[in-house]
Amino acid sequence: KRDDVERQHCEEALLMLQLGAHPNIVALHYCVVSDGDEFLMFLTLVDGAKSLDDAITSNGRPGTLYAGTIDAVRQRIAGVLVDVAAALAFCHGRGVLHQDVKQENVLVGADGSAKLMDFGLASMGEGVDGALRAEYKGYTPTYDSPEMCALREALLATKRDWEAFYAIKVDRRLSPAMHDVFAFGAMAAALHTAPVMAHG
């Protein structure tokens, strides 16, 4: 089990290093295996960072994202979405499908800028941009497209027939629209339909 986790961290680190730097992505600077035999990843330090989830709500109350006038709120939401879209465009342009776009995987800095993080489910595919096709590695419920739901049902129907399971994953590779772009749209809708926005 531990070997699987370490292999996943190594794969994530390699993919992040291959991806390269972008101002809207939490970058990996280096990684080491500690004396205690633990895999450590050293990422970009984001000043005043909080997850987008924490910027939405804090102790059951509207967070910093929703502070001030409705126009200020809309500007902050637009800024976050533009930053995340730029990060995704960068990833897709380099053949990487993130596969876990959601509020918890976006950091918002003290300056209001947003950075995409957590590439644990990301995969390098074939092609770039709209032509990108990558193997399914995971998803978050409520952020899944109809194509993702259909793929998941097909994978579950294999009932531990691993040969059929992997054949489906290879045969039904995902495009950005089927995964990241749909999840991005779900996240954007959630930001614009939060209860606090209803009072604007």
Disulfide bonds with the S-S distance in Angstrom:
none
